[in-house]
Every structure is written in C-alpha cells, then in structure tokens.
Amino acid sequence: MTRDVTYRFGAFRLERRAYRLMRDAHQVPLPPKGLDLLFLLVDAAGELVTKADILAALWADVAVTDNAITQVVSDLRRALGDDAGTPAFVQTVPRRGYRFVATVEVTGADDGPGAVASRREAASPRSIAVLDVANVTGDAETAWLAGGLAETIAADLRVVPELRVVDRAMLPATAGADPEAARAAGLDLAIVGGFQRAGARLRVTARVTDVHTGETLVHAKADGAFEDVFALQDAIVRQLVAGLRLNVAPGGGRLRPRETASLEAYRALHEGRLRLESLDPDEIPAAIAAFERALARDPGYALAHCGLAHARFWRFQATRFRVTRAADELRRAVGHAEQAAALDPDLAEAHATRAFVLSAAGEGEAAVAAGRRAVALEPGVWRHQFRLGIAAWGEERRHHLADVVAQFPRLAYAYFATAMIDIARGDLTAARRVLDAGLAWRRVETRGDERFPSRGLHWLIGLVHLAEDRLDEAERAFEAERRAPGSRLFADEFVAGAFEGLGMVRLAWQDAAGANEAFTSALDRAPGHPPALIGRALARRALGDDARATEDLDRAREAIGMLREAGRVADAAIAEAQALASEGQIESALDALRDLLASAPPGHAGWMIPVDPLLAAVRRRSGYRGVAARVADRAR
C-alpha cells in the first residue's frame, strides 16, 4: 500500500498517495515521468542521483539515451520555475547526474503525528582540503609539483558528493600543521603529503587526517616513473576514496578534454599558475610565457587557454587606472577564454574565466550568463561564485559574494565589491559596515605574504567618510591605503586614489598647498588621470594660480576625449561631470549624469556618484535626487 507521505520544499507540496505536485492550493501540471523523477530526487535530497539510477527507475525495461533524461529534467525545471544556471531545486552534476538541493521536509504516517525531518540537513558533506604537497628532496626542477599535485587531486575529489573540497589558497598558511587553524577554517579533513624524485622515479605519499580528533584515517602511496605522474595521481585518489569508504569514486581516465597527455604542458601550466597567483605585475610576463609553452606542447589544452586569458586580463587590469589602457591585452584574454570554452564546453573554469574577462570588456549579459553556467557545472567552487558575483550587479552580486564570504571571510575584494552596491543604493552606513568587516580580517592577518591583499578597502571607506564629512577618519583611511606595503596588482591605482582623497581632504581644510602636493603625487602614479588633474586645478585656483589651473582643466578635457575615443563612455561622462562641477556648472554636470544613466546598459556604471568627492556640490542640489534614485534602482 502506498504510504501517505508528503514532501514540502519551497512553495511546493509533493503528495505521494495522491501522486501530484501542489503549489499552494493549485496542482502543478507535470507528466508522469516528471513526477517519478521528482519523487526519486526528493527521496535522496542532498545526495547525487546518477543517470544510471534514473534510467533504472524510470525506464527499467526500455532502452533510451541520456536525451530522455534531459527532456524530463527540463520538464521538471519548467514546472518548478527552476533555473539550471542558478538552481534552487535541481542541480546538475556534470557527466554524472542530478542532486535535489532544496531543504525537504517529510511528513507521513510512518513518521508519527506532526513529525518533520529535514533530508537536506541529514546529507551534509564533510569539508576537506588538499594542502601543498611537500617537495621532500628539495629538487628545484620539480618544485612546481607541490601545487600541481594538490590542485589535480582536489579537482578529482570534487566529483565526490560526500565531500566539499575547500580551496587551499583560501586557508591560513598554518592549516597543515596547526589543527586549531584547520578547524577555525571550517575543515573536517585535511590531506597532506609529499613527493620524492630519485632520477627517473617518483614516489608520492598522502594521508587524510581528521582535524577534530587528530586521527590519521587513510594512508596512500604510489611509486613509478616520473613521466607517469598522471597515473600516480590517479592511484593516490583511488586509495584515498577507497580508504574513506566514499560511495562515488572519480570516473574516467586522465585524458579528459580539459587535461593533457603532455607532461611538459602540465608542468608549464602549473608554473604559470604559481607566477600568476603571486598577483605581482612583474611576474605576469613569465606567467604568459609559461602558458604559451603549455599551448605549444598541446594546442588543445583548455586549462592553459584559461591561464593565458587570466594572465593577459591581469596585464590589462594593471593599466585600468590609466587613460590609455592595454585594450589589446583584454581582447586577447577574451579570445583565449572563448577558445577554452569551445575546446571543452563542460569546463566550468572556462566559463568562469569568460565571465571575468567579458565583464571587463563591457559584455555584461554574456558575462553573467557565462558565470551562471560555471556555477551550474561546479556549484561548490568558490572561484566560480566569485567571478559570477563580479560579473553581476545588484542583488545577484550580493547573493554570490555573500556565499563566498561565508566560506572565506579573508577575501578582501568580496567586501569591496559588495560595498559598491551599498554605495550605489545610497546606504553609506551599510557600506561602512561591510568595509569594516573586511578590514577587520586585514588587521588580524599575520602571514605577511597575504594571499588576497586588501587593496582598495581603505581607499573606499575613506571616500565614504569624506562624503559624510568625517574628515579626520577619511584622512586616516587614505593614509593607511597610501602606506600599504608591497607592489601587488592594483597597488599604483589605489595609492593614486589615496593621494586624490588626501587632496580633497586638504581642500576641505583650506590647505591648498597641501592639496596641490597630494594631487601632484597622484599624477606621478597615474599620469593624465582626469580626477587628479581636476582636483589639482581646484587647488591651484585656490592658490591664485589661474593659468596653471586652466592648463590642468585643458589636460583633463583632452584625457576625457581620449576616453570617449577608446569607447569608455561611462568613465568619460563621469569625468565630464566632475570637470563641469569644478567650474561651477552644476546643472550641466547633472545633465551629464542623467544622460549617462539613461543610456548606460545594466550594470555598475555610475556606482561611485554618491561618494565621488568632485561631485559633492552636485549632490547638494535638489536635482540630484533623481540621479541618486536612478543609480539606486540600477543596483536593486
């Protein structure tokens, strides 16, 4: 006899005895195969249901292809109003099957009156991290394997649904040796290991440790020829999966489309990644050379195209504060990202890379679509969530970056990008709260070689303080940004911004000479930057040097023209409004902002208007209310 069991999830109610799906008081139309699949998925909520499981349950005596499953899944998603890119109910596990990801409450005769159980909570995966594999012999020629082995083993473990693989880059440096640090990072299990090379031979060892008890749960070892390193990695993963008694082992061989048969290409990929991960602009040319070596060995290596796209993108990003950017580098980055996706359409990293570079190229809709595709393919990877968050705007950005921060609260730029939304909405208190949270992690950072530096946080909170007339706090924030150590990516940009902020503070204090000095220092870092030229014009005018003030404004307008010629319409419009405001033409400045917001595509154009110090006079006019409302509406 069919049990009288009801499943509740979201706004839906699935009734087994009545064999129907309800939403509120209305029955949701769904073909029988769709209902059968839904019962199968909710019965295993939170767990992987393989394609083989689905075929056996829905077509036990009929020979059908995977296309039949795809059609039924499509019908089910349509009935639930679900999105494959950002699933609330049915999540695709690439090449393997599907997982029901919503919380399911089950009530029925067997559970007793009023009993409720959460299927989702019962299937919580264990978090695990693969730390850098130690180079036991200290062989400089194989140093690249430390990260390469860890990355490859982690990638293989991500297909195991019982595990949540944590990116080692987001862990404290002490996580491998300090159980308390590992526990604080949210780990349940840690994999540590080593490798030794002796001539043409290689030995790889690994062990899984329970960070809560300190107990070693599994040992793994593989020996073989160095050229067989791929097979050795596979052997390690098989031993780890078997030792942990996991239900699903990684399938397939190492020669999937996203990988390579060339050891030299594999080595070059990881050497490039190590250089790129430093975020040091001086390392980018060597990273590009490494990725190009990988592609010379294997032109079809999709991951090497991703690496080269990121390297060229960062080279472009290093120039984004300049009037003349390295636009050709961005075009080449887009080309490599598109090539990676064409080589392997199921490679999530390729789509996440596309999201990053297309967003910078102004292709907002395509960028968001690519980011959603990456998250759908690999929903547990924080990098994909982060890149989608950067590509998106408004609530979608906030949602994905909140997920990233929940996993890795030390990732400074996630706070910066979230605060951008609050600023656009005019909620400066919320922006300050977000930035303070990011800076709190910077203050407790003790590693010295901070993996994700907090560049820009002090600068942005300084602008918030300045907009609120908190001049002392603004000065301290700008000074902190200016004095930040290191030469990481974006250092010059935010130091120049800090000098511009200090110039505006000194103008507010009627220290024209100090302001002139600060704006000149900004121009040393960012030659021709319109806000620095406009700010220095204000300072020179206050000093009585009208001729040189006019010269600075003329240079600013020349730079604005160059921005327009380069297609940077939003940047040019903001700079034009700044220049008009500096000349007292407030209504014309407001018109320039209105025109920008009326024509700009969806996205973050104009987000800084509520805190832009050169637009302070504009914000005091009644006509600004409409501009502020438009900026806020775009950020919903």
Disulfide bonds with the S-S distance in Angstrom:
none
